[in-house]
Amino acid sequence: MTLKVLKSVETRTFLSLHDHIYDDEPVENHLIKAVIFQYLKIRMHHAVACYNESKQRENIRSRFTEFILFKHQ
């Protein structure tokens, strides 16, 4: 996944460094590769956190619905 993003970065970003990027192999672009890796790590963590939060809300609501209904009778 990191390499796909790196290929995209090569073509769309840093146009002034176009020749420099092609002089080096994409795998050897350590700085850009590290930035992309950290970005993807943060995005995946955020996506999982949002998913877990939505599932937790559903579970709490379904768990306490019966309790609330009986309490208000």
Secondary structure, DSSP 8 states (H G I E B T S, - for coil): -HHHHHHHHHHHS-GGGHHHHHHS-GGG-HHHHHHHHHHHHHHHHHHHHHHHHHHHHHHHHHHHHHHHHHHT-
